[in-house]
Amino acid sequence: MDLISALLMAVGAAFSLLAGVGLHRFDDVFARMHAAGKASTLGLLLILLGVALRLSELGPVLKVGLVAVLAVITIPAGVHLIARAAWRAGTELADATVFDEVSQRRFDEF
């Protein structure tokens, strides 16, 4: 069980690291928010699952489960609100962006 727990925490840490790399490397705020929302949430959930497997009492496991549920609810919602505010503020899209699904505008760069 300790090996599975350690493996889950290592994979979760790798996803969190990839989220950080995505925040640094992606071109615009919308791609960065995608990395922050998806990979970091999955990384946190894997780390919490690994921690829950190492715990032996029900109380701490339920607390870890509550943290996981709150993270699944709040992280994507927060990322969505940040991306929506950036779009409404007129933030520039990356050059590689071909289609803006929010405003339904087609760009001619493609």
TIRO-2110 file (N, C-alpha, C; in Angstrom, 1 decimal):
// TIRO-2110
0.8, -1.2, 0.0, N, 1, A
0.0, 0.0, 0.0, CA, 1, A
0.9, 1.3, 0.0, C, 1, A
2.0, 1.2, 0.7, N, 2, A
2.9, 2.4, 0.7, CA, 2, A
3.5, 2.7, -0.7, C, 2, A
3.7, 1.6, -1.4, N, 3, A
4.3, 1.8, -2.8, CA, 3, A
3.2, 2.5, -3.7, C, 3, A
2.0, 2.1, -3.6, N, 4, A
0.9, 2.7, -4.4, CA, 4, A
0.7, 4.1, -4.0, C, 4, A
0.7, 4.4, -2.7, N, 5, A
0.6, 5.7, -2.2, CA, 5, A
1.7, 6.6, -2.7, C, 5, A
2.9, 6.1, -2.6, N, 6, A
4.1, 6.9, -3.0, CA, 6, A
4.0, 7.2, -4.5, C, 6, A
3.6, 6.2, -5.3, N, 7, A
3.4, 6.3, -6.7, CA, 7, A
2.4, 7.4, -7.1, C, 7, A
1.2, 7.3, -6.4, N, 8, A
0.2, 8.3, -6.6, CA, 8, A
0.7, 9.7, -6.3, C, 8, A
1.4, 9.9, -5.2, N, 9, A
1.9, 11.2, -4.9, CA, 9, A
3.0, 11.7, -5.8, C, 9, A
3.8, 10.8, -6.4, N, 10, A
4.8, 11.2, -7.3, CA, 10, A
4.2, 11.6, -8.7, C, 10, A
3.2, 10.9, -9.1, N, 11, A
2.5, 11.2, -10.3, CA, 11, A
1.7, 12.6, -10.1, C, 11, A
1.1, 12.7, -9.0, N, 12, A
0.5, 14.0, -8.7, CA, 12, A
1.4, 15.2, -8.7, C, 12, A
2.6, 15.0, -8.1, N, 13, A
3.6, 16.0, -8.1, CA, 13, A
4.1, 16.3, -9.5, C, 13, A
4.2, 15.3, -10.4, N, 14, A
4.6, 15.5, -11.8, CA, 14, A
3.5, 16.3, -12.5, C, 14, A
2.2, 16.0, -12.3, N, 15, A
1.2, 16.8, -12.9, CA, 15, A
1.2, 18.3, -12.4, C, 15, A
1.5, 18.5, -11.1, N, 16, A
1.6, 19.8, -10.6, CA, 16, A
2.8, 20.6, -11.2, C, 16, A
3.9, 19.8, -11.4, N, 17, A
5.1, 20.4, -12.1, CA, 17, A
4.7, 20.8, -13.5, C, 17, A
4.0, 19.9, -14.2, N, 18, A
3.6, 20.2, -15.6, CA, 18, A
2.7, 21.4, -15.7, C, 18, A
1.8, 21.6, -14.7, N, 19, A
1.0, 22.8, -14.6, CA, 19, A
1.8, 24.0, -14.5, C, 19, A
2.8, 24.0, -13.7, N, 20, A
3.7, 25.1, -13.5, CA, 20, A
4.5, 25.4, -14.8, C, 20, A
4.9, 24.4, -15.5, N, 21, A
5.6, 24.6, -16.8, CA, 21, A
4.7, 25.2, -17.8, C, 21, A
3.4, 24.7, -17.8, N, 22, A
2.4, 25.2, -18.7, CA, 22, A
2.1, 26.7, -18.4, C, 22, A
2.1, 27.1, -17.2, N, 23, A
1.9, 28.5, -16.8, CA, 23, A
3.0, 29.4, -17.4, C, 23, A
4.2, 28.8, -17.4, N, 24, A
5.3, 29.6, -17.9, CA, 24, A
5.5, 29.6, -19.4, C, 24, A
5.1, 28.5, -20.0, N, 25, A
5.4, 28.3, -21.5, CA, 25, A
4.3, 28.7, -22.4, C, 25, A
3.0, 28.6, -22.0, N, 26, A
1.9, 28.9, -22.9, CA, 26, A
1.9, 30.4, -23.3, C, 26, A
1.3, 30.6, -24.5, N, 27, A
1.4, 32.0, -25.1, CA, 27, A
0.4, 33.0, -24.4, C, 27, A
-0.8, 32.6, -24.2, N, 28, A
-1.8, 33.6, -23.7, CA, 28, A
-2.4, 33.2, -22.4, C, 28, A
-3.2, 34.1, -21.8, N, 29, A
-3.8, 33.9, -20.5, CA, 29, A
-4.7, 32.7, -20.6, C, 29, A
-5.4, 32.5, -21.7, N, 30, A
-6.4, 31.4, -21.8, CA, 30, A
-5.8, 30.1, -21.8, C, 30, A
-4.7, 29.9, -22.5, N, 31, A
-4.0, 28.6, -22.4, CA, 31, A
-3.3, 28.4, -21.1, C, 31, A
-2.9, 29.5, -20.5, N, 32, A
-2.3, 29.3, -19.1, CA, 32, A
-3.4, 28.9, -18.1, C, 32, A
-4.5, 29.5, -18.2, N, 33, A
-5.6, 29.1, -17.3, CA, 33, A
-6.0, 27.7, -17.5, C, 33, A
-5.9, 27.2, -18.7, N, 34, A
-6.2, 25.8, -19.0, CA, 34, A
-5.2, 24.9, -18.2, C, 34, A
-4.0, 25.2, -18.3, N, 35, A
-3.0, 24.5, -17.6, CA, 35, A
-3.2, 24.5, -16.1, C, 35, A
-3.5, 25.7, -15.6, N, 36, A
-3.7, 25.9, -14.2, CA, 36, A
-4.9, 25.2, -13.7, C, 36, A
-6.0, 25.1, -14.5, N, 37, A
-7.2, 24.4, -14.1, CA, 37, A
-7.2, 22.9, -14.2, C, 37, A
-6.7, 22.4, -15.2, N, 38, A
-6.7, 20.9, -15.4, CA, 38, A
-5.6, 20.2, -14.7, C, 38, A
-4.4, 20.5, -15.1, N, 39, A
-3.3, 19.7, -14.6, CA, 39, A
-3.1, 19.9, -13.1, C, 39, A
-3.2, 21.1, -12.6, N, 40, A
-3.0, 21.3, -11.1, CA, 40, A
-4.1, 20.6, -10.3, C, 40, A
-5.3, 20.6, -10.8, N, 41, A
-6.4, 19.9, -10.1, CA, 41, A
-6.2, 18.4, -10.0, C, 41, A
-5.8, 17.9, -11.2, N, 42, A
-5.6, 16.4, -11.2, CA, 42, A
-4.4, 16.1, -10.3, C, 42, A
-3.3, 16.9, -10.4, N, 43, A
-2.2, 16.7, -9.5, CA, 43, A
-2.5, 16.7, -8.0, C, 43, A
-3.3, 17.7, -7.7, N, 44, A
-3.7, 17.8, -6.3, CA, 44, A
-4.6, 16.6, -5.9, C, 44, A
-5.5, 16.1, -6.7, N, 45, A
-6.3, 15.0, -6.4, CA, 45, A
-5.5, 13.7, -6.2, C, 45, A
-4.5, 13.5, -7.1, N, 46, A
-3.6, 12.3, -7.0, CA, 46, A
-2.8, 12.4, -5.7, C, 46, A
-2.3, 13.6, -5.3, N, 47, A
-1.6, 13.7, -4.1, CA, 47, A
-2.5, 13.4, -2.9, C, 47, A
-3.7, 13.9, -2.9, N, 48, A
-4.6, 13.7, -1.8, CA, 48, A
-5.0, 12.2, -1.7, C, 48, A
-5.2, 11.6, -2.8, N, 49, A
-5.5, 10.2, -2.8, CA, 49, A
-4.3, 9.4, -2.2, C, 49, A
-3.1, 9.7, -2.6, N, 50, A
-1.9, 9.0, -2.0, CA, 50, A
-1.8, 9.3, -0.5, C, 50, A
-2.2, 10.5, -0.1, N, 51, A
-2.1, 10.8, 1.4, CA, 51, A
-3.2, 10.0, 2.1, C, 51, A
-4.4, 9.9, 1.5, N, 52, A
-5.5, 9.2, 2.1, CA, 52, A
-5.2, 7.7, 2.2, C, 52, A
-4.5, 7.1, 1.3, N, 53, A
-4.1, 5.7, 1.4, CA, 53, A
-3.2, 5.5, 2.6, C, 53, A
-2.4, 6.5, 2.9, N, 54, A
-1.4, 6.3, 4.0, CA, 54, A
-2.0, 6.5, 5.4, C, 54, A
-3.1, 7.1, 5.4, N, 55, A
-3.8, 7.4, 6.7, CA, 55, A
-4.5, 6.1, 7.2, C, 55, A
-4.6, 5.9, 8.5, N, 56, A
-5.2, 4.7, 9.0, CA, 56, A
-6.5, 5.0, 9.7, C, 56, A
-6.8, 6.2, 10.1, N, 57, A
-8.1, 6.5, 10.8, CA, 57, A
-9.0, 7.2, 9.8, C, 57, A
-10.3, 7.0, 10.1, N, 58, A
-11.4, 7.5, 9.2, CA, 58, A
-11.5, 9.1, 9.3, C, 58, A
-11.3, 9.7, 10.4, N, 59, A
-11.4, 11.1, 10.5, CA, 59, A
-10.5, 11.9, 9.6, C, 59, A
-9.2, 11.6, 9.6, N, 60, A
-8.3, 12.4, 8.7, CA, 60, A
-8.6, 12.0, 7.2, C, 60, A
-9.0, 10.8, 6.9, N, 61, A
-9.3, 10.5, 5.6, CA, 61, A
-10.5, 11.3, 5.1, C, 61, A
-11.5, 11.5, 6.0, N, 62, A
-12.7, 12.3, 5.6, CA, 62, A
-12.3, 13.8, 5.4, C, 62, A
-11.3, 14.3, 6.2, N, 63, A
-10.9, 15.6, 6.0, CA, 63, A
-10.1, 15.8, 4.6, C, 63, A
-9.3, 14.8, 4.3, N, 64, A
-8.7, 14.8, 3.0, CA, 64, A
-9.7, 14.8, 1.9, C, 64, A
-10.7, 13.9, 2.1, N, 65, A
-11.8, 13.9, 1.1, CA, 65, A
-12.6, 15.2, 0.9, C, 65, A
-12.8, 15.9, 2.0, N, 66, A
-13.4, 17.2, 2.0, CA, 66, A
-12.6, 18.2, 1.2, C, 66, A
-11.3, 18.2, 1.4, N, 67, A
-10.3, 19.0, 0.7, CA, 67, A
-10.4, 18.7, -0.8, C, 67, A
-10.5, 17.5, -1.1, N, 68, A
-10.6, 17.1, -2.6, CA, 68, A
-11.9, 17.6, -3.2, C, 68, A
-13.0, 17.4, -2.5, N, 69, A
-14.3, 17.9, -3.0, CA, 69, A
-14.3, 19.4, -3.2, C, 69, A
-13.8, 20.1, -2.2, N, 70, A
-13.7, 21.6, -2.3, CA, 70, A
-12.8, 22.0, -3.4, C, 70, A
-11.7, 21.3, -3.6, N, 71, A
-10.8, 21.7, -4.7, CA, 71, A
-11.4, 21.4, -6.1, C, 71, A
-12.1, 20.3, -6.2, N, 72, A
-12.8, 20.1, -7.5, CA, 72, A
-13.9, 21.1, -7.8, C, 72, A
-14.5, 21.6, -6.8, N, 73, A
-15.5, 22.7, -7.0, CA, 73, A
-14.9, 24.0, -7.2, C, 73, A
-13.9, 24.4, -6.4, N, 74, A
-13.4, 25.8, -6.5, CA, 74, A
-12.4, 26.1, -7.5, C, 74, A
-11.4, 25.2, -7.8, N, 75, A
-10.4, 25.5, -8.7, CA, 75, A
-10.9, 25.7, -10.1, C, 75, A
-11.7, 24.8, -10.7, N, 76, A
-12.2, 25.1, -12.1, CA, 76, A
-13.1, 26.3, -12.1, C, 76, A
-13.9, 26.6, -11.1, N, 77, A
-14.7, 27.8, -11.1, CA, 77, A
-13.9, 29.0, -11.0, C, 77, A
-12.8, 29.1, -10.2, N, 78, A
-12.0, 30.2, -10.1, CA, 78, A
-11.2, 30.5, -11.4, C, 78, A
-10.7, 29.4, -12.0, N, 79, A
-10.0, 29.5, -13.3, CA, 79, A
-11.0, 30.1, -14.4, C, 79, A
-12.2, 29.6, -14.4, N, 80, A
-13.2, 30.1, -15.4, CA, 80, A
-13.4, 31.5, -15.2, C, 80, A
-13.6, 32.0, -14.0, N, 81, A
-13.8, 33.4, -13.7, CA, 81, A
-12.7, 34.3, -14.1, C, 81, A
-11.5, 33.8, -13.9, N, 82, A
-10.3, 34.6, -14.3, CA, 82, A
-10.2, 34.7, -15.8, C, 82, A
-10.5, 33.6, -16.5, N, 83, A
-10.4, 33.6, -18.0, CA, 83, A
-11.5, 34.4, -18.5, C, 83, A
-12.7, 34.4, -17.9, N, 84, A
-13.8, 35.2, -18.4, CA, 84, A
-13.5, 36.7, -18.2, C, 84, A
-13.0, 37.1, -17.1, N, 85, A
-12.6, 38.5, -16.8, CA, 85, A
-11.5, 38.9, -17.8, C, 85, A
-10.6, 38.0, -18.1, N, 86, A
-9.5, 38.4, -19.1, CA, 86, A
-10.1, 38.6, -20.5, C, 86, A
-11.1, 37.8, -20.9, N, 87, A
-11.7, 37.9, -22.2, CA, 87, A
-12.5, 39.2, -22.2, C, 87, A
-13.3, 39.5, -21.2, N, 88, A
-14.1, 40.7, -21.2, CA, 88, A
-13.2, 42.0, -21.2, C, 88, A
-12.0, 41.9, -20.6, N, 89, A
-11.1, 43.0, -20.6, CA, 89, A
-10.4, 43.2, -21.9, C, 89, A
-10.6, 42.3, -22.9, N, 90, A
-10.0, 42.5, -24.2, CA, 90, A
-8.6, 42.0, -24.3, C, 90, A
-8.3, 41.0, -23.5, N, 91, A
-6.9, 40.4, -23.5, CA, 91, A
-6.6, 39.8, -24.9, C, 91, A
-5.4, 40.1, -25.4, N, 92, A
-5.0, 39.6, -26.7, CA, 92, A
-5.0, 38.1, -26.8, C, 92, A
-5.4, 37.5, -27.9, N, 93, A
-5.3, 36.1, -28.1, CA, 93, A
-3.9, 35.8, -28.7, C, 93, A
-3.5, 34.6, -28.5, N, 94, A
-2.2, 34.2, -29.1, CA, 94, A
-2.3, 34.1, -30.6, C, 94, A
-1.2, 34.2, -31.3, N, 95, A
-1.2, 34.2, -32.8, CA, 95, A
-1.7, 32.9, -33.3, C, 95, A
-1.5, 31.8, -32.6, N, 96, A
-1.9, 30.5, -33.0, CA, 96, A
-3.5, 30.3, -32.9, C, 96, A
-4.2, 31.2, -32.3, N, 97, A
-5.6, 31.1, -32.1, CA, 97, A
-6.3, 31.3, -33.4, C, 97, A
-7.1, 30.4, -33.8, N, 98, A
-7.8, 30.5, -35.1, CA, 98, A
-9.3, 30.8, -34.9, C, 98, A
-9.9, 30.4, -33.9, N, 99, A
-11.3, 30.6, -33.7, CA, 99, A
-11.6, 31.0, -32.2, C, 99, A
-12.3, 32.1, -32.1, N, 100, A
-12.7, 32.5, -30.8, CA, 100, A
-14.2, 32.1, -30.5, C, 100, A
-14.3, 31.0, -29.7, N, 101, A
-15.6, 30.4, -29.6, CA, 101, A
-16.6, 31.3, -28.8, C, 101, A
-16.1, 32.2, -28.0, N, 102, A
-16.9, 33.1, -27.2, CA, 102, A
-17.6, 34.1, -28.1, C, 102, A
-16.9, 34.7, -28.9, N, 103, A
-17.4, 35.8, -29.8, CA, 103, A
-17.8, 35.2, -31.2, C, 103, A
-17.5, 34.0, -31.5, N, 104, A
-17.8, 33.3, -32.7, CA, 104, A
-17.1, 34.1, -33.9, C, 104, A
-15.9, 34.6, -33.7, N, 105, A
-15.2, 35.3, -34.8, CA, 105, A
-14.2, 34.3, -35.3, C, 105, A
-14.1, 34.3, -36.6, N, 106, A
-13.1, 33.5, -37.4, CA, 106, A
-11.9, 34.4, -37.7, C, 106, A
-10.7, 34.0, -37.4, N, 107, A
-9.5, 34.8, -37.7, CA, 107, A
-8.9, 34.3, -39.0, C, 107, A
-8.2, 35.1, -39.7, N, 108, A
-7.7, 34.8, -41.0, CA, 108, A
-6.2, 34.3, -40.9, C, 108, A
-5.7, 34.1, -39.8, N, 109, A
-4.3, 33.6, -39.7, CA, 109, A
-4.1, 32.1, -40.1, C, 109, A
-5.2, 31.4, -40.1, N, 110, A
-5.1, 30.0, -40.4, CA, 110, A
-5.1, 29.7, -41.9, C, 110, A
END
